[in-house]
């Protein structure tokens, strides 16, 4: 190819057309979907939320989703009683944003306070614990989303009506047996993680463009 077309930018400057431009954009507006809806249509107890992304090696290709679940212990069995999920809307796709979006959706679909929310994202727990001044300013990432979150919290009666607890992500059975993690937290977090991964896949995609992106990345790596 180099001998036939020595003038191409690939050989003269190490440049290639960017195949990422052909990737379908993420969804801009997507309604949350009740996979399992509670009888009241709202979360009536503690919620466990998670956000997930794939193709995270490239911010322009990353696509994210979120999920919130509610579980109940029936005897020795942990049952999924409610599940709400959806793709993260908007042009900026990042897992922390999906984590915060899951929290916002829990607040939007929660019943009467007080509320208890469990997250495996330390950033979400920190933003809640440190208050609006720590996450809603122009210097903070995803500040507009956190303004919406705090509006809901204030509407519910303030932070005293909402508790956010950090749980371990991807906990093992050994951690449960050793007493480091509650079985309820592991089961709920695993279910929320699985739902968020499914939701992320709902963004439009193109396997052919993905292949072209990978070929381009490998080519540029070899040239470099």
C-alpha positions, 0 to 999 in steps of 0.5 A, a space after each residue: 500500500 505504501 508503494 502504491 499510494 506514498 502520498 497518503 497521510 498515513 505514510 507521510 504524517 502517520 495520520 488516519 481518518 478517525 473511524 470513531 466519527 462513524 459510531 452512532 452517538 449515545 442516546 440523548 433522551 431515554 426513559 427509565 424502564 421498570 424491569 420489575 415494578 413494585 406494586 406501588 410503582 415506587 421503591 418502598 425500602 432501601 435501594 442498591 444502585 450501580 453504574 457501568 460502562 464498556 469500551 472505557 479505553 476511549 471516552 468517545 466510544 464509551 457507553 454507560 448504563 445504570 440500574 437500581 434494585 430493591 431486594 428482600 430476604 425471604 427465609 434464607 433466600 434473597 429475592 429481587 423485588 424491584 429493578 429500574 434501569 436505563 442507558 445514561 443519556 447525553 453526550 458525556 458517557 462516564 461511569 461516575 456519571 452513571 453512578 450518580 444518575 442511578 442515585 438520582 433515579 432512586 430519589 425520583 422513584 422513591 416513596 415516602 422518606 426516610 430513604 436508604 441508598 447503597 452504592 459501591 461508588 465512593 465518589 457518590 457517597 462522598 458527594 452526599 456526605 460533604 453536601 452541595 458545596 462539594 459537588 454543585 459548583 462550576 468547578 465540580 464534575 457533573 455539577 448539573 446532575 448533582 444540583 438535580 440530586 440535591 433539589 430532590 433531597 431538599 424537597 424530601 426534607 433535607 439530607 436527614 431524610 436520605 442515607 447513602 452507604 458505601 458497599 463493596 463492589 464485586 464482593 466475593 463469597 469468601 468476603 461474605 463468609 468472613 463477615 466482611 460483607 453482608 450477603 444482602 449487600 453482595 446479592 443486591 450489588 451484583 444484581 444492580 451491576 448486571 442490570 447496569 451492564 445490560 442498560 449500557 448495551 441499549 445505546 446504538 452501536 456498530 460492530 463494524 465501526 468497532 472493528 475499524 476503530 480497533 484496527 486503526 488503534 493497532 495500526 497507529 500503535 505499530 507506526 508509533 
